[in-house]
Each structure stands twice: as C-alpha cells, then as structure tokens.
Amino acid sequence: MKHSVLVIGLGRFGSAAALELMSLGHEVLVIDKDESRVNDVAPDVTHAIQLDALDENALKAVGAGDFQFAIVAISGSNEASIFATMSLKNLGVPYVIAKAATLLHGTILERVGADRVVFPEREMGTDIAHTFSIRNVIDYIDVAPGFGVVKIKPPASFVGKTLRELDLANRFKLTPVALRRGDEVTVNPHRDDRVAAGDELILIGLDANLEELDA
C-alpha cells in the first residue's frame, strides 16, 4: 500500500528517509528552511518546499494536515522539532514519527503527541557495538535485551555445506531466517539449501550464541 508522507528536516536522517520512501513508491513532500538542502533533494522526491517548520500557518497552507504520515527529522534544534511535531498533530496528521537527540527530548516529543520517537544515533551506536563481537557481520538489529538478528558473510567453514549439515539450531541455538544470493532472497531457507561463497546469511538468536559463530 502506498502512502503520502511528509518529511520535515533534510539532514542525513531526513534525506535518507525521504529517498528510501520514494524508492518504495510513496508520495513524499519534503520541507526544510535551508534552500540548498531543498534544491539538492527536489529532483528525487514528489515535492520539495522551503519552509520554516516553526510556522504552523505555513504548514497548514501547504496541506501538511492532509498527509497520512509525517517524519520530523529536524537536527540541531530541539525546540523546532517539538513545535513541528505538536503542529502536525494539531493539524490532524494521524501518525507522526519524530527524531530525538536525548531521552528528555524524546519524552517531550511523546507528550506533545508523537506517535513514535526514534533515536537514530543511539540505535546505530548500539548496533555497531554488536558488530565487534560477531564474526563477518554485515548488519545487526537489536530485537530485545540480549537478543538480535544478524546478517553475516558465512565463514569459510560454512561454504559448500547445507543448513542441515551446519545444524545451527543445535550447535549454536540459532535460527536461519533468510539466505541471500545476489538479488535473490530465500526466506525461511530449507535445511537442504547449500551455502555458497558470496552468500549472506541472516540469523536470529541470543547475542551470546551469535558470538559463538566466531569459534
């Protein structure tokens, strides 16, 4: 299902979100008070407008309240992100995601109506910390305390073997979620699927067990 999404703030986080939303086929309006940032992104989004998000009347005039979703990705000004979030909810946006810099900032965003608060820098730092203890890691997603999903380049000892032969569930208490080979992804791979050089293996399990892959 395609949605209309408003993105306010074109720093690294906001720009990346807007471009990814476009690649997924959504309608995206981006807003920033910096004209150069707006011009940089304008060719790649549905609409781009230079606007000060502190001006609720201006947000109303561009139809901000008509959007199904909004992302407040303002960097460098907690006041601006709080005000923009509050204005969007006042204008009737059903679902607002707001970027927070600190826990206090996040708490205030929730109190003024944010439906979801994200901490990109903290979350990225947490994920990167896990990559130091997991061999051949490409990416890590924290699922719960001490529990995660990891995408790895299979070690040489895995190459040429089937998942049945690797027996990851019994050896490491890990569950294979997907196997990627080039642009092809096999979800819930069969135990007879064979791991090849260049594959990417996605596993889920306890962090302590994921770290055992280094053995």
N, C-alpha and C positions, 0 to 999 in steps of 0.2 A: 504494500500500500504506500502511495506517495503522499507526502505531506508538504504543507507550507511552513517554512521555518525562518524565523528572524534571528540573525546573529548580530549582536552589538559588541563591538570591540574587535579590532583586526590585528592583534598581536599574533604571536606564533600559534597560540592555542585557538583563538577565534578563526584565524585564516585557515588553519588545518581542518577545523571542524566544518567550515563553510565549503571548502573544496571537496572534502570527502562526502558531504551531504549531496553536492551536485553530482558527484560520480555515481551516487546511488539513485539518482533520478528525481530528487526532491526539488521543489521550488524554493529558492533561497534569496532572501533580501539581506544584504549586509549593511551595517551602519557604523561609521566611525567619524570622529570630529577631525581626524587628520586626513586632509585631501589626498596626500601622496599615497597613503595606505589604501584609500578607497579606489584611486586610479589603478593601483597595482593589481587589485583583485577584480575590478569591474568586468574585464573581458571573460572571466571564468565563472561568473555567477549570474543568476537571473536578473537581479537588480542590485545596484550599489549606490548608496546615498551618503553624502557628507552631512553629518548632523550631530549636535551636542545632545547626548542621552540625558542630560540634566533638564532638558526642556520637554516636559510632559506634553505640552500642547503641540510641539513639533512632532513628537512620536505619534500622537493622535492623528495629526494631519497626514502622515504618510501611511496610515492604516495599520499601525502596529497591533491594534486590538483585534484585527481580523485574522491574525495568524494563529494556527493551531498550537505551535510550539515556538519557544524562544530560548536562545542561549545568550546569557550575559557573560561575556568573556573579557570584560574591561580589565586592563592591567594598570597598576600604578596609582589607582585611586579607589580606595575602599568606599568612600562617600558616593562616588559616581555609580559604582556597581550596585550599592544598596538602593540608591534612589531609582536607578533604572529598573531594578527588579520590582520595587514597590509600584512604580508607574505602570509597568506591564501588567501586573496583577490588577491594578485599578482599572486598566483599560479592557480587562476581560480575557487576557491570554490564558487559556486553560492550563498549560503546562510550561513552567519556566525552570530551566536549568541554569544555575549560577556558579561561576568560578570563584572560589575563596582562596585567600592567601594565608589565613590563620584560622585557628579554631574559633576565636572570638568573632572574626569576620563571618565565618560560616554560620555561627549561631544567630547573628543579627540577620543574615540573609534569610534564614529559615523563619525567623519571627516576622519579617516583612512580607512573607508569602512564597518564597522559593519552594518549588515542589521537590527539587533535588539540588543538593550542593555538592560540588566536586572539588577536590584538592589536587590538581594535576601534578604540581611539583612534588608534593609529599608522596603521592601514589607512585610516581615514576621513580623517586628515590628508593622507596620500599622494594619495588620490583627489581631495580638494578642491584640492590644489595643481595638479593637471592641469586643473581647470576654468578657471583663469585664462588659459590659453593656447589654449583651444579655443572657437570662437565658438558662441553659442547652446546651450551644453552644459546638459543636464538631469542627466546622471549619467555617471560614468566608472568602469570596472572595470579594474584592473591585471591583465594576463594574464601578462606576463613583462617583464623589464627592457626598457624602450623600446617595449613593445607592449601595446595595450589595446583595450577595447571602449568605445564612446561612444554615448550616446543624446542626440540633438540635436533642436532645433527647426530644421527646414530653413530656410536663409536665403531671403530673398525671391526671389533668382535661381533657386532650385530649384523654386519653386511653379509648377505648371502643366506641368512637364516630366516626361517619362518617365525611368525609370532608364537606359534606353538612350541617351536624349539627354544625360543628365548624364554618362554614361560615367565613373563614379567610379573604376572599376578602372584605366583607362588614364590619366586625368587626375591622380589622387591616390594610386593603388595601394591603394585601399580597397575592401573587400567589404561590400555591404549584407547584413546578417544578418536584419533584420526591419523591417517598416513597421507602425506602429500608427496606427489611425484610430479615435478614441474608445475603445470597449471591444474593438474587433476588431483582432487582430494577425495579420499575414501573415508567416509565417516563410519565409525564402529567397525574397523577392519576385521576381516575373518582371520581366524587363527592360522590358516594356511597361506595367508598373504606373506610374501617374502620381501624382506628389507633389502633395497638396492643402494649402491653408492649414490649420494646426492639426494636421497630422500630426506624428508623431515618427519619426525615422529612426535605426536602430541600425546602427552601422558597426564593423568591426574592421580593425585595421591598425597600422602603426608610429606611435608618438606624433608623430614629425616630420611624417608625412603627414597625420595628423589635424589638426595645427596649420595645415596649408596650407588647410584649409577656410575660414580667416579671410580668405583672399585674395579 
